[in-house]
Amino acid sequence: MPGPIERSSVVKFFGTPDRTEGNLNEPRERHQDGLTFNEMWIYLHPLRDPAGATQRAVLWRRYDYVGSLIRRSKDGDWEPDRSLPDALG
C-alpha cells in the first residue's frame, strides 16, 4: 500500500494546477462526495492521468491528501477516483 501523498508529489506528477479553489489556510471546509476539504487543485487537461480522466481535482485538508475526483468528459459530473495513490506510490 502506498504511503501518504504529499503535495510535492502531485506537482511533480501533474505539474501546477490549472485552477485552485480555497487554500491551505482556508478556515472554511467544503464537503463533496463524502470528502471534507479546504483546498481543491483542478487540472483541466491532466497529462498521463492514471484513470484516463479529462479533468482531475485533488482535494486537501491543509497538508493532508483527502482524495481525488475525476471527470470523464469536460461537462461530466465529478466522481471519486482511487487510482492516484497507486500512481504516485
N, CA, C and O atoms as CSV, one atom per row, in Angstrom:
chain,resi,resn,atom,element,x,y,z
A,1,MET,N,N,0.854,-1.183,0.000
A,1,MET,CA,C,0.000,0.000,0.000
A,1,MET,C,C,0.898,1.244,0.000
A,1,MET,O,O,1.845,1.320,0.782
A,2,PRO,N,N,0.606,2.222,-0.875
A,2,PRO,CA,C,1.440,3.424,-0.930
A,2,PRO,C,C,1.319,4.248,0.342
A,2,PRO,O,O,0.330,4.171,1.071
A,3,GLY,N,N,2.365,5.045,0.584
A,3,GLY,CA,C,2.370,5.918,1.757
A,3,GLY,C,C,1.524,7.152,1.513
A,3,GLY,O,O,0.830,7.250,0.501
A,4,PRO,N,N,1.582,8.093,2.444
A,4,PRO,CA,C,0.794,9.322,2.307
A,4,PRO,C,C,1.196,10.100,1.055
A,4,PRO,O,O,2.363,10.103,0.665
A,5,ILE,N,N,0.243,10.741,0.444
A,5,ILE,CA,C,0.506,11.557,-0.739
A,5,ILE,C,C,0.905,12.952,-0.297
A,5,ILE,O,O,0.216,13.586,0.501
A,6,GLU,N,N,2.012,13.414,-0.818
A,6,GLU,CA,C,2.491,14.749,-0.497
A,6,GLU,C,C,2.170,15.704,-1.640
A,6,GLU,O,O,2.085,15.301,-2.800
A,7,ARG,N,N,1.996,16.959,-1.298
A,7,ARG,CA,C,1.681,17.986,-2.289
A,7,ARG,C,C,2.744,18.038,-3.374
A,7,ARG,O,O,2.422,18.176,-4.554
A,8,SER,N,N,4.005,17.931,-2.986
A,8,SER,CA,C,5.095,17.998,-3.965
A,8,SER,C,C,5.052,16.826,-4.944
A,8,SER,O,O,5.455,16.974,-6.097
A,9,SER,N,N,4.569,15.663,-4.502
A,9,SER,CA,C,4.455,14.502,-5.392
A,9,SER,C,C,3.404,14.733,-6.475
A,9,SER,O,O,3.582,14.334,-7.625
A,10,VAL,N,N,2.321,15.378,-6.092
A,10,VAL,CA,C,1.263,15.668,-7.060
A,10,VAL,C,C,1.767,16.674,-8.090
A,10,VAL,O,O,1.523,16.516,-9.286
A,11,VAL,N,N,2.467,17.706,-7.630
A,11,VAL,CA,C,3.014,18.708,-8.556
A,11,VAL,C,C,4.061,18.073,-9.471
A,11,VAL,O,O,4.126,18.394,-10.658
A,12,LYS,N,N,4.860,17.195,-8.936
A,12,LYS,CA,C,5.871,16.523,-9.753
A,12,LYS,C,C,5.210,15.669,-10.835
A,12,LYS,O,O,5.707,15.602,-11.960
A,13,PHE,N,N,4.103,15.022,-10.508
A,13,PHE,CA,C,3.413,14.129,-11.444
A,13,PHE,C,C,2.596,14.895,-12.483
A,13,PHE,O,O,2.684,14.605,-13.676
A,14,PHE,N,N,1.795,15.879,-12.031
A,14,PHE,CA,C,0.869,16.595,-12.923
A,14,PHE,C,C,1.330,18.005,-13.301
A,14,PHE,O,O,0.839,18.562,-14.283
A,15,GLY,N,N,2.255,18.589,-12.551
A,15,GLY,CA,C,2.598,19.993,-12.729
A,15,GLY,C,C,1.725,20.837,-11.809
A,15,GLY,O,O,0.984,20.303,-10.984
A,16,THR,N,N,1.816,22.156,-11.953
A,16,THR,CA,C,0.984,23.022,-11.117
A,16,THR,C,C,-0.455,22.965,-11.602
A,16,THR,O,O,-0.701,22.803,-12.797
A,17,PRO,N,N,-1.405,23.097,-10.690
A,17,PRO,CA,C,-2.811,23.018,-11.096
A,17,PRO,C,C,-3.203,24.189,-11.994
A,17,PRO,O,O,-2.639,25.280,-11.905
A,18,ASP,N,N,-4.186,23.936,-12.863
A,18,ASP,CA,C,-4.715,24.992,-13.718
A,18,ASP,C,C,-5.534,25.987,-12.912
A,18,ASP,O,O,-5.591,27.172,-13.241
A,19,ARG,N,N,-6.158,25.501,-11.868
A,19,ARG,CA,C,-7.002,26.355,-11.027
A,19,ARG,C,C,-6.991,25.801,-9.605
A,19,ARG,O,O,-6.899,24.592,-9.392
A,20,THR,N,N,-7.087,26.706,-8.645
A,20,THR,CA,C,-7.155,26.311,-7.237
A,20,THR,C,C,-8.357,26.976,-6.598
A,20,THR,O,O,-8.592,28.169,-6.793
A,21,GLU,N,N,-9.115,26.211,-5.839
A,21,GLU,CA,C,-10.241,26.757,-5.073
A,21,GLU,C,C,-9.927,26.547,-3.603
A,21,GLU,O,O,-9.555,25.448,-3.194
A,22,GLY,N,N,-10.077,27.601,-2.806
A,22,GLY,CA,C,-9.697,27.554,-1.400
A,22,GLY,C,C,-8.184,27.625,-1.307
A,22,GLY,O,O,-7.501,27.820,-2.313
A,23,ASN,N,N,-7.666,27.467,-0.109
A,23,ASN,CA,C,-6.216,27.441,0.060
A,23,ASN,C,C,-5.849,26.712,1.336
A,23,ASN,O,O,-6.705,26.321,2.129
A,24,LEU,N,N,-4.567,26.545,1.504
A,24,LEU,CA,C,-4.005,25.790,2.616
A,24,LEU,C,C,-4.559,26.230,3.968
A,24,LEU,O,O,-4.840,25.391,4.824
A,25,ASN,N,N,-4.716,27.523,4.164
A,25,ASN,CA,C,-5.170,28.048,5.456
A,25,ASN,C,C,-6.638,28.455,5.473
A,25,ASN,O,O,-7.079,29.161,6.380
A,26,GLU,N,N,-7.385,28.018,4.486
A,26,GLU,CA,C,-8.811,28.344,4.407
A,26,GLU,C,C,-9.521,27.762,5.630
A,26,GLU,O,O,-9.506,26.547,5.828
A,27,PRO,N,N,-10.135,28.601,6.444
A,27,PRO,CA,C,-10.796,28.079,7.644
A,27,PRO,C,C,-12.105,27.340,7.329
A,27,PRO,O,O,-12.526,26.466,8.086
A,28,ARG,N,N,-12.740,27.695,6.215
A,28,ARG,CA,C,-13.996,27.032,5.867
A,28,ARG,C,C,-13.709,25.699,5.183
A,28,ARG,O,O,-12.840,25.602,4.317
A,29,GLU,N,N,-14.439,24.698,5.580
A,29,GLU,CA,C,-14.300,23.396,4.954
A,29,GLU,C,C,-15.463,23.173,4.004
A,29,GLU,O,O,-16.579,23.638,4.238
A,30,ARG,N,N,-15.185,22.465,2.946
A,30,ARG,CA,C,-16.209,22.104,1.963
A,30,ARG,C,C,-16.405,20.601,2.011
A,30,ARG,O,O,-15.540,19.860,2.478
A,31,HIS,N,N,-17.551,20.165,1.521
A,31,HIS,CA,C,-17.883,18.743,1.512
A,31,HIS,C,C,-18.382,18.376,0.121
A,31,HIS,O,O,-19.234,19.060,-0.448
A,32,GLN,N,N,-17.847,17.300,-0.410
A,32,GLN,CA,C,-18.295,16.809,-1.713
A,32,GLN,C,C,-18.021,15.316,-1.791
A,32,GLN,O,O,-16.928,14.857,-1.459
A,33,ASP,N,N,-19.010,14.570,-2.229
A,33,ASP,CA,C,-18.874,13.120,-2.390
A,33,ASP,C,C,-18.328,12.437,-1.138
A,33,ASP,O,O,-17.532,11.502,-1.232
A,34,GLY,N,N,-18.757,12.905,0.030
A,34,GLY,CA,C,-18.341,12.306,1.289
A,34,GLY,C,C,-16.946,12.703,1.753
A,34,GLY,O,O,-16.435,12.147,2.725
A,35,LEU,N,N,-16.323,13.664,1.064
A,35,LEU,CA,C,-14.976,14.119,1.413
A,35,LEU,C,C,-15.037,15.522,1.996
A,35,LEU,O,O,-15.807,16.358,1.522
A,36,THR,N,N,-14.234,15.787,3.017
A,36,THR,CA,C,-14.160,17.103,3.645
A,36,THR,C,C,-12.796,17.694,3.330
A,36,THR,O,O,-11.770,17.058,3.571
A,37,PHE,N,N,-12.780,18.917,2.790
A,37,PHE,CA,C,-11.525,19.526,2.368
A,37,PHE,C,C,-11.625,21.042,2.438
A,37,PHE,O,O,-12.720,21.595,2.547
A,38,ASN,N,N,-10.476,21.712,2.374
A,38,ASN,CA,C,-10.473,23.171,2.342
A,38,ASN,C,C,-9.713,23.717,1.130
A,38,ASN,O,O,-9.655,24.930,0.926
A,39,GLU,N,N,-9.132,22.819,0.324
A,39,GLU,CA,C,-8.424,23.259,-0.874
A,39,GLU,C,C,-8.614,22.225,-1.976
A,39,GLU,O,O,-8.513,21.021,-1.739
A,40,MET,N,N,-8.889,22.710,-3.180
A,40,MET,CA,C,-9.078,21.838,-4.335
A,40,MET,C,C,-8.153,22.302,-5.454
A,40,MET,O,O,-8.205,23.456,-5.877
A,41,TRP,N,N,-7.309,21.392,-5.927
A,41,TRP,CA,C,-6.462,21.662,-7.083
A,41,TRP,C,C,-7.145,21.053,-8.291
A,41,TRP,O,O,-7.469,19.866,-8.284
A,42,ILE,N,N,-7.369,21.844,-9.324
A,42,ILE,CA,C,-8.072,21.364,-10.509
A,42,ILE,C,C,-7.122,21.347,-11.701
A,42,ILE,O,O,-6.489,22.350,-12.027
A,43,TYR,N,N,-7.040,20.197,-12.333
A,43,TYR,CA,C,-6.258,20.014,-13.553
A,43,TYR,C,C,-7.256,19.844,-14.694
A,43,TYR,O,O,-8.002,18.865,-14.737
A,44,LEU,N,N,-7.263,20.805,-15.619
A,44,LEU,CA,C,-8.244,20.800,-16.702
A,44,LEU,C,C,-7.899,19.829,-17.822
A,44,LEU,O,O,-8.791,19.340,-18.514
A,45,HIS,N,N,-6.632,19.550,-18.005
A,45,HIS,CA,C,-6.185,18.614,-19.050
A,45,HIS,C,C,-4.994,17.820,-18.527
A,45,HIS,O,O,-3.878,17.984,-19.019
A,46,PRO,N,N,-5.222,16.952,-17.527
A,46,PRO,CA,C,-4.081,16.259,-16.927
A,46,PRO,C,C,-3.410,15.316,-17.926
A,46,PRO,O,O,-4.068,14.501,-18.571
A,47,LEU,N,N,-2.098,15.444,-18.039
A,47,LEU,CA,C,-1.336,14.539,-18.884
A,47,LEU,C,C,-1.090,13.250,-18.123
A,47,LEU,O,O,-0.922,13.266,-16.903
A,48,ARG,N,N,-1.068,12.167,-18.815
A,48,ARG,CA,C,-0.815,10.826,-18.256
A,48,ARG,C,C,-1.648,10.536,-17.008
A,48,ARG,O,O,-1.144,9.969,-16.038
A,49,ASP,N,N,-2.915,10.923,-17.036
A,49,ASP,CA,C,-3.782,10.671,-15.886
A,49,ASP,C,C,-3.960,9.164,-15.705
A,49,ASP,O,O,-4.258,8.465,-16.673
A,50,PRO,N,N,-3.782,8.650,-14.488
A,50,PRO,CA,C,-3.865,7.206,-14.267
A,50,PRO,C,C,-5.240,6.611,-14.557
A,50,PRO,O,O,-5.350,5.413,-14.818
A,51,ALA,N,N,-6.287,7.429,-14.515
A,51,ALA,CA,C,-7.637,6.932,-14.800
A,51,ALA,C,C,-8.093,7.332,-16.207
A,51,ALA,O,O,-9.219,7.034,-16.603
A,52,GLY,N,N,-7.223,8.003,-16.955
A,52,GLY,CA,C,-7.599,8.471,-18.285
A,52,GLY,C,C,-8.620,9.597,-18.224
A,52,GLY,O,O,-9.395,9.783,-19.162
A,53,ALA,N,N,-8.627,10.347,-17.131
A,53,ALA,CA,C,-9.627,11.397,-16.914
A,53,ALA,C,C,-9.385,12.606,-17.815
A,53,ALA,O,O,-8.253,12.912,-18.188
A,54,THR,N,N,-10.476,13.278,-18.151
A,54,THR,CA,C,-10.411,14.532,-18.896
A,54,THR,C,C,-10.037,15.669,-17.957
A,54,THR,O,O,-9.307,16.581,-18.346
A,55,GLN,N,N,-10.530,15.624,-16.727
A,55,GLN,CA,C,-10.207,16.607,-15.697
A,55,GLN,C,C,-10.037,15.870,-14.363
A,55,GLN,O,O,-10.654,14.832,-14.121
A,56,ARG,N,N,-9.191,16.433,-13.515
A,56,ARG,CA,C,-8.976,15.830,-12.201
A,56,ARG,C,C,-8.916,16.924,-11.146
A,56,ARG,O,O,-8.343,17.990,-11.374
A,57,ALA,N,N,-9.505,16.654,-10.000
A,57,ALA,CA,C,-9.410,17.536,-8.841
A,57,ALA,C,C,-8.738,16.750,-7.717
A,57,ALA,O,O,-9.098,15.606,-7.440
A,58,VAL,N,N,-7.763,17.379,-7.081
A,58,VAL,CA,C,-7.078,16.770,-5.943
A,58,VAL,C,C,-7.479,17.586,-4.711
A,58,VAL,O,O,-7.331,18.808,-4.688
A,59,LEU,N,N,-7.983,16.899,-3.700
A,59,LEU,CA,C,-8.542,17.558,-2.519
A,59,LEU,C,C,-7.587,17.445,-1.336
A,59,LEU,O,O,-7.001,16.394,-1.076
A,60,TRP,N,N,-7.453,18.573,-0.625
A,60,TRP,CA,C,-6.547,18.657,0.523
A,60,TRP,C,C,-7.289,19.221,1.731
A,60,TRP,O,O,-8.191,20.049,1.607
A,61,ARG,N,N,-6.887,18.757,2.869
A,61,ARG,CA,C,-7.316,19.341,4.146
A,61,ARG,C,C,-6.034,19.773,4.830
A,61,ARG,O,O,-5.366,18.994,5.510
A,62,ARG,N,N,-5.712,21.041,4.628
A,62,ARG,CA,C,-4.401,21.601,4.972
A,62,ARG,C,C,-3.335,20.850,4.185
A,62,ARG,O,O,-3.369,20.886,2.955
A,63,TYR,N,N,-2.402,20.180,4.824
A,63,TYR,CA,C,-1.344,19.476,4.100
A,63,TYR,C,C,-1.711,18.034,3.755
A,63,TYR,O,O,-0.974,17.365,3.030
A,64,ASP,N,N,-2.830,17.555,4.262
A,64,ASP,CA,C,-3.191,16.151,4.102
A,64,ASP,C,C,-4.033,15.909,2.856
A,64,ASP,O,O,-5.013,16.610,2.605
A,65,TYR,N,N,-3.639,14.914,2.089
A,65,TYR,CA,C,-4.407,14.472,0.932
A,65,TYR,C,C,-5.708,13.851,1.424
A,65,TYR,O,O,-5.699,12.999,2.312
A,66,VAL,N,N,-6.818,14.277,0.847
A,66,VAL,CA,C,-8.122,13.758,1.240
A,66,VAL,C,C,-8.656,12.778,0.212
A,66,VAL,O,O,-9.230,11.748,0.565
A,67,GLY,N,N,-8.467,13.099,-1.056
A,67,GLY,CA,C,-8.967,12.242,-2.118
A,67,GLY,C,C,-8.883,12.957,-3.444
A,67,GLY,O,O,-8.358,14.066,-3.546
A,68,SER,N,N,-9.412,12.298,-4.458
A,68,SER,CA,C,-9.359,12.859,-5.798
A,68,SER,C,C,-10.678,12.581,-6.515
A,68,SER,O,O,-11.308,11.542,-6.318
A,69,LEU,N,N,-11.068,13.523,-7.337
A,69,LEU,CA,C,-12.270,13.395,-8.147
A,69,LEU,C,C,-11.871,13.533,-9.611
A,69,LEU,O,O,-10.926,14.250,-9.940
A,70,ILE,N,N,-12.594,12.846,-10.485
A,70,ILE,CA,C,-12.307,12.964,-11.910
A,70,ILE,C,C,-13.592,13.245,-12.683
A,70,ILE,O,O,-14.701,12.958,-12.233
A,71,ARG,N,N,-13.391,13.811,-13.849
A,71,ARG,CA,C,-14.450,13.937,-14.843
A,71,ARG,C,C,-14.002,13.150,-16.058
A,71,ARG,O,O,-12.876,13.306,-16.531
A,72,ARG,N,N,-14.874,12.315,-16.552
A,72,ARG,CA,C,-14.550,11.515,-17.729
A,72,ARG,C,C,-14.791,12.298,-19.021
A,72,ARG,O,O,-14.272,11.938,-20.077
A,73,SER,N,N,-15.581,13.370,-18.928
A,73,SER,CA,C,-15.801,14.276,-20.055
A,73,SER,C,C,-15.802,15.700,-19.520
A,73,SER,O,O,-16.006,15.919,-18.326
A,74,LYS,N,N,-15.577,16.662,-20.399
A,74,LYS,CA,C,-15.443,18.063,-19.975
A,74,LYS,C,C,-16.633,18.552,-19.147
A,74,LYS,O,O,-16.444,19.280,-18.172
A,75,ASP,N,N,-17.834,18.171,-19.514
A,75,ASP,CA,C,-19.038,18.621,-18.818
A,75,ASP,C,C,-19.645,17.549,-17.912
A,75,ASP,O,O,-20.762,17.709,-17.420
A,76,GLY,N,N,-18.917,16.468,-17.695
A,76,GLY,CA,C,-19.426,15.384,-16.865
A,76,GLY,C,C,-19.448,15.741,-15.393
A,76,GLY,O,O,-18.921,16.774,-14.980
A,77,ASP,N,N,-20.059,14.883,-14.618
A,77,ASP,CA,C,-20.096,15.060,-13.163
A,77,ASP,C,C,-18.767,14.620,-12.569
A,77,ASP,O,O,-18.083,13.755,-13.118
A,78,TRP,N,N,-18.409,15.223,-11.441
A,78,TRP,CA,C,-17.239,14.776,-10.703
A,78,TRP,C,C,-17.567,13.444,-10.060
A,78,TRP,O,O,-18.667,13.265,-9.535
A,79,GLU,N,N,-16.633,12.509,-10.091
A,79,GLU,CA,C,-16.812,11.214,-9.436
A,79,GLU,C,C,-15.531,10.837,-8.697
A,79,GLU,O,O,-14.436,11.147,-9.166
A,80,PRO,N,N,-15.651,10.179,-7.558
A,80,PRO,CA,C,-14.463,9.790,-6.797
A,80,PRO,C,C,-13.575,8.851,-7.609
A,80,PRO,O,O,-14.064,8.057,-8.412
A,81,ASP,N,N,-12.272,8.951,-7.389
A,81,ASP,CA,C,-11.313,8.088,-8.064
A,81,ASP,C,C,-10.239,7.692,-7.072
A,81,ASP,O,O,-9.760,8.527,-6.305
A,82,ARG,N,N,-9.861,6.439,-7.082
A,82,ARG,CA,C,-8.869,5.941,-6.122
A,82,ARG,C,C,-7.548,5.532,-6.790
A,82,ARG,O,O,-6.722,4.873,-6.159
A,83,SER,N,N,-7.342,5.910,-8.044
A,83,SER,CA,C,-6.140,5.463,-8.763
A,83,SER,C,C,-4.888,6.300,-8.453
A,83,SER,O,O,-3.772,5.846,-8.709
A,84,LEU,N,N,-5.055,7.500,-7.912
A,84,LEU,CA,C,-3.906,8.380,-7.706
A,84,LEU,C,C,-2.875,7.838,-6.702
A,84,LEU,O,O,-1.680,7.916,-6.988
A,85,PRO,N,N,-3.266,7.302,-5.561
A,85,PRO,CA,C,-2.252,6.789,-4.628
A,85,PRO,C,C,-1.335,5.736,-5.248
A,85,PRO,O,O,-0.130,5.745,-4.998
A,86,ASP,N,N,-1.887,4.836,-6.046
A,86,ASP,CA,C,-1.058,3.806,-6.683
A,86,ASP,C,C,-0.134,4.422,-7.722
A,86,ASP,O,O,1.017,4.004,-7.849
A,87,ALA,N,N,-0.621,5.412,-8.470
A,87,ALA,CA,C,0.190,6.058,-9.497
A,87,ALA,C,C,1.363,6.818,-8.886
A,87,ALA,O,O,2.442,6.876,-9.476
A,88,LEU,N,N,1.156,7.399,-7.710
A,88,LEU,CA,C,2.208,8.180,-7.065
A,88,LEU,C,C,3.068,7.365,-6.123
A,88,LEU,O,O,4.138,7.807,-5.704
A,89,GLY,N,N,2.589,6.146,-5.785
A,89,GLY,CA,C,3.275,5.325,-4.813
A,89,GLY,C,C,4.506,4.728,-5.343
A,89,GLY,O,O,5.197,4.003,-4.629
